[in-house]
């Protein structure tokens, strides 16, 4: 079936990024280990997989808000997760291990064999649960109550202007993320997530992980393995990125080249695509904590659109985009750094 892969792929990835904020909870850590912010944050790695729960949450970016229902479990050695949108356009998201299927009515479905990590679900954080203290200062802010559960509030304050600060509310018994805020440098709340109802349980039936709106399925190729820092990327070079951000995944979109970078908490992606005869706007836009900056570049009489999208301030996204250098050789070094914080 014919679909708009850009529109469908972006929509599904947005769903995944939203869902990614939720897979945090575990009963594995002892209470005595969680007296400090570092102790609480150490729960995040196992929490991403082990907690079984079902609930409804609200996720807001700027003026846009969505309500979703979620079921999550760890079953037969893999994460299983299903989300259903509760307002606006209907749609479903199903994850089983590394495979992700996103179904949007009237647009078909798309299978994402690998996904670009984002937020507190980012791959570096799952492997190394502690946000790097060079980039974030962690502290316990106190106690609270969210969706009927007692919670501890954790602050992650950015140490430079290239990333946002965060507030996390973790359920006291399991460590499950109940609520989160992303903050600007002035303390303004940019993004917010919060459970409105929640049931943490021992098990969920298989019926909770079956898509209800499945209508045709479109194979979507793998987004690719994550390149090592300093590896070679085809056709373009990223001349600068903020300290602490390393390559996280290499998605391919259409005929362009792209790579995602993460500091373990925030993620941004750089896309370089040929525009052909299509006139695309340039400039910056922002929804909540997510910035999109686009600029045009020319190479050998061909026009390219360079786009940076991610959870970074506008000035940072602009500087990243302006540092992209196009090349006519098949591979060039990426990831040049400077010491400007």
N, C-alpha and C positions, 0 to 999 in steps of 0.2 A: 504494500500500500504506500501511497505517496504522502509524506509528511514533511513539515518544516523542521529539519533536524536541529537547527540553531534554536528555534523557539522552544521545541519540545525538550531538547537537551538542557537548556538553561533552566526551564521550569522544573525539570526533574532534579537537577543539581541543587536548585534553590530548596526544594523539598528535603533533599538529603542534608544540606547544611543546617536546615531548621531542626531536623530530627537528630542531627549529630549532637546538639546541645543536651540531649536527654539521656544518653546512655551512660549515666554515671550513678553507680550505687553498688555497695558491697557490704556484707556483714563480716568480711574476713578480718578487718582490723579491730584491735582491742581499743576500748575507750581510753585506756591510759596512753595509747600511742597518739591520740588525737588532741591532746591538751594544747598543742601549738598549731599555728597555721600550717607549718610543714607537715605535722602529723596528719592533719585533715587532708591535705593535698596528696599525701602518699596513698590515700585510698582510691584515688581517681583511676589508676591503671586497672586493678582488678574490678573496680566498680563498673567500668564500661561494659563488662561482659556478664557479671555474675548475678545481678539482681533481676528478679522477675517482678513485673509490675504492669498495671493497666491504669489509664487515666485520661484526663482531658487537660490540655494546656493552651494558653494564649501566648502567641509570639508576636511582638510588635517591633516594627522598624520605622522610626519616625512617626508619620501619621498613619501608616499602614499596619493593620493588625489582622491576624488569622487565628482561628480556633481549630485545634486538631485533636483527634482521639488517637491514642497510642497503646499498643500492646508490645511488650518486650520480654524476651526470655533467652537463656543460654541452654541450647538443646543439642544433644548428640555432637558436642564439641564445637558448636558454632553459634554465633548470635543470630537470633531471628527477631524481626521487628516489622510491625505493620502500622501504618498511619493512614487515617482517613480524615480528609478535610471536612469541617463541620459548617463552614459558612462560605459564601461566594461560590465560585465554580467547584464542582465536585471533582474528586480525584483520589487516587490511592497510591501508596508507596509500600513496597514489600522488600525487605532485605533478608537474605539467608546467607550468612557468611560473607564472602567478598562479592556476591552477586546481588545486584540491586535492580528491581523492576518498578518502573514508574508508569502508572496508567492515568491518562487524562482523557476523559470522554471527548469524542469528536476529533481527537488528535492522534489516537492510536496509543501504543505503549512503546517504551524504549527500555532495553536491557543494558545496564551499566555494569560491565564485568569488574571494573575497578573504579573507585571513586576518589575524587580529590578531597582530602581531609580538610576540616575547617573547625574553627572554634576550639572548645575544650575537647573535641573528639579528634583533633589533629594527630597524625601518626607519631610525631616526635613525643607528644605528651603521653600517648598510650604506651610508648616504650620507655619513656623517662618521665614519670608522673610529676616531678617537681619542675614548675616553670623556672627558667634560669634566673637566679637572683641578680645577675648583671643587668637584666632587662625589666624585672618585676620585683617589687618589695611586697612580701606576703605578711599579713597580720590578721589576728582574730579581732573582730569588731564587737562581738557580743552574741546574745541569744535572741531568737525570734520564733515565730510560729507561722507556718505556711501550709495551706490545704489540710489543716487539722493535725499536722505533724510538728513536733519540736525541731528547731533547726539552729545551727550555728552559722553566723555570717562571717565570711572570709573576704578580706580586701586583697586585691592584686593591683598595686599601684605602679603604673609605667614609670620607668626611670629616665625616659627620653621622650622627645616630641614625635617620634615616628611610630608610636603604637598607642592604643587606648588602655585605660585602666578598667578593672572589672570588679564586680561584687558578686559573690557566690553564696547562696544559702544551701547548706547541706543538711540532710535529715540526720538526726543525731545517732540513730541506731544503725543505719545502713551506710550512710555517706551519700545517698542518692541526691542528685541536684534537684532542688525544689523550685528554685528561682534564680535568675541571674540578671545583672545589668551590665551594659557596656557604657563607659563614661568618656566624655570629651575631656580635654585638658582643663576646662573650667568647671568640670563636675556635672555637666548636663547629661542626662540619661539619653543615650542614642538608640540602643536596642534594649528590649526587655523580654524575658521569658518567665512564665510562672504557671505551675500547675494550679488549676481551679478545683479539680477533684483527683484523687489518687488512691489506689489500693495496692499496697506492696504485699505480695503473696508468695507462697511456696512453689506454685506451678500454674500453668495456663494450658488449656486444651489445644490440640492441633487446629481446631476449627477457627481459632482466633488469628491464624496465619495463612488464610486462604483469601485471595483477592475476590471481591464481589463484583467488580466492574470490568473484568478482563474482556477485551474485545479486540482480538488481533494482537500479535506481538511482533515487534520489530527488533532484529538483532542489531546491537550497537557495539562496535568494536571496542576492545580493551583500551583504557586510557593510558596504558603503558606503565612500565616500571619506573620507579623514582631514580633519577640520575644522581650520581655522587656529586658532591660539591666540586666545582671546577671542571665538570665534564663538558663535552662538546655538544652544542646544539646547532642544528642546521640553519644556515642563512642569516642568523642575527645574533648579536651579542648584547648582553645586559651589562652596561658599564658600571652601574652602581645599584646597590640595594642596602637597606638598613642593616647595621650590624646585628647578628643574632638570627637572621632569616636565612634558612638553608633550603635547597631544593626538596620538594615534598612529593611531586608527581608530575608527569608529562602528558597532559591531555592533548589530543589532536582534534581540531575542529575544522571541518571542511578541508580546504587546501592550505590552511595556515599552520603555524607552529605555535605552541604554547607551553608554558611551564608554570608550576605553582611553587611558591615558597612559603615556609612557615617558621615561626619562632617557637612552636609548640603550643601556642595559644591563639595567635592570630595568623591568618593566611591571606596572601594576595596572589593573583595569577596575572601573567603577562601573555597577551595574545598578539600575534603578528599575522595579518591576513591581507591578501591581495584584494583590492576594492574593485578592480575592473572598471566598468563604466558606471558603477553605482556611486552616487554622491552620498557620503556619510558625514554627519555632523562631527565637529571636534569640540573639545572643552571638557568641563567637569560636571558631574552630577553626583548627588549624595542621597541615599536612603538610609536613615539611621546611622549606624557605624560603618556602613559599606559605601565606599567611594568608587566611582568609575571615571577614569580620565582617558580621553581619546585624543590622539594627534595623528596627522598625516605625514607620510615620508615618501620620498621618491628614490627609485633605484633603477638605473638603466631604462628610463622612460616608462617604468611601471609604477603604479601608485599602491601604497600599502597603508593600512590602518593599524596603528599601534594602540592597544587598549590595556590598561591596568585596572583590575577590579579586585577589591579586597577590603579587609577590615583594618585599613590604615587611614590616617588623616589625609585630606585633599592635597596639602603641600607635599606630603611624602609620595602619594600616587603620581603627582605631576613630575616630581624629580626622577622617579623610577622610569616613567614613560619617556622623558626627555633624554635619558641616558642610553636608550636602546639604539644600537648602531646596526644598520643593515649591511650585509656583505654578500658578494657574489660567489664566494667559495662555499662548498657544501658544509663546512663546519668551522666554527670560530669559538674561541674561549668565551665562557660566560662567568658572571659572578664577580667582577672586579669590585674591590672594596676600597673605601677610604675610612678615615677615622673620625669623620664628622658625625656627631650624635645629635 
